[in-house]
Amino acid sequence: MTLQDIRPFNAPRTTGDWSAARLAEAPAVIADVAHHSDHLLCIACSVLASHGESVAERRDARALLFVIDARRPISQAQRENNGEAEQ
């Protein structure tokens, strides 16, 4: 990898570009729930719960986040909450 290959990754991005891209991607991730990890679904739900276009969309994202969180085994959830999850 050369310096020319690395340079585009280090280019600063504006917050608006990043959030607009994540907000556009989040519904697609949730729509294809069977093919994405729970972690990615949690991120998408968090984005929609915070920045969704409508109250219903934000409410549904929070509900799905609750369901995904409930699926985790209790011991795993406790380790993750304490920062002791295995990498």
N, C-alpha and C positions, 0 to 999 in steps of 0.2 A: 504494500500500500504506500503510495507516495503522498507528499504534502498536498498535492492537488486533489487527491481523493478524500483527504480528511477535511479540508477547508470548508466544504459546504455543510458538514455536520456541525461545525463550530459557529456558523453564521447565526447571529441573534435573530430570534423570531419575535414578532410583536405578540402581545397577549391575545389580541383580538383574532389573529389568524389561528392560533393554537386552539382557543376555546371554540371558535366557529367550526373547526375541523372535528374536534371531539364531540361537539353537540350534534353534528351531522352524522357522525359514525355511531353514536350510542344507540339510536333506534334500530339500526341494522344489526348490531350485536345482539340486542334483546330479541329481535324478530327471529334470529337464528340460534335460539337458546340451546338447542341440542348439540351444536357444533362448537360451543365456546366453553371455556373453563368457568368455574364459579367465581374465581378471582376477577376475570375480565368482566363477567356479568355484574359483579359488585361495583366495579369502576363505572361501567355504563349506567347502572342504576343511580349511583351517586351523582353523576353528571346531570342526568335527567331530573333527579329529585331537587337539585339546586338550580338548574338553569332551564328546565323544561318550559315549553311555550305556553301551556295551559295548566290550570289547577288540576285538572283530571290527569294529565300526563305526569305531573309531579307526584300526585297521590298514588297512581299506579306504580310508579318507579319505587316509591317508598315501600309499598306493599310487596313487590317482588323482592326487594332487598331484604325484607323481613323473612320471606319464605326461604330465600337462599341461605340466610344466616341460620335459620332453624334447622336446615338440613345437615349442618356440620355436627359432628359428634361433640359432646360437651367438653371432653378432655382436650380435644384439638382447639376448640374455641377458647378455652381458658389459657392454653399455652400461647395462642396467637395474641390474646389480649394482654398477657404478661410479657410479651416479647421473647418468649422462649421457644418459638416454633423452629423446627429443624429446617435448615436451608437445603 
